[in-house]
């Protein structure tokens, strides 16, 4: 049985009217999976990660100021959310969810978190709706397991995983791959182990060929013991922020390619849903569902 990680708090965040972040989508995915008869016993509820534990990995001053609500307005503006205690609790729980998915993937072969992919968070600042970098933390947690000496973070969100690339730049056990829009946020890109820049308007055939090439290259060169997959759907043709032209079927084929490649090599894979910014939440949920379809949950 494929473990799924979810907490209602994922969608419990009061945001200003017309705020750009589609906070409702997480509960929407959970409800659609229920509609599709994905049984409740697939689901695991995470605990929030501890602030003290975050301070062991990231800049303690940044972490504590953010948690306590004393981070300056400019730094909060870069994150893109107004500060609230609810924001912190929700973010800590989301990170805990990715870490739980990583643990469950090692035990079961694969696991999916119904949020995650906060790849714009650096050690000492947050950015682009990302407070704490769950992908890097999950990779570190996997490395604590006997037999796991190298972890691949395979990031297919349309925005480059800049925070992840920077955090992992001096860690030879964490390998980063980012496939992203060349002319998209962040303006200043970091250097991943492998970066693939896509032109605006890229369509399915070229995109899937790039993903296949990138994944095979990473698996062959790095030979990881486990994979963390950021399955962002902001690559979709209808995404407000993506600027690529990938169809829903293209999203499904990408996710299936990643899952199948890991399964063929016997690699445990923890997946997060990543970005997706279409304002039509119902339509956005259906695109995110391709990840769960590719994992053969329905």
Buried (B, 14 or more C-beta within 10 A) or exposed (E): EBBBBBBEBBBBBEBEEEBEEBBBBBBBBBEBBEEEEBEEEBBBEBEBBEBEBBBEBBBBEBBBBBBEEEBEEEBBEEBBBBBEEEBBBBBBBBBBBBBBBBBBBBEEBBBBBBBBBBBBBBBEBBBBBBBBBBBBBBBBBBBEBEEBBBBBBBBBBBBBBBBBBBBBBEBEBBBBBBBBBBEBBBEEBBEBBBBBBBEEEBEBEBBBEBBBEBBEEBBEEBEBBBBBBBBBBBBBBBBBBBBBBBBBEBBBBBBBBBBEBBBEEEBBBBBBBBBBBBEEBEEBBBBBBBBBBBBEBE
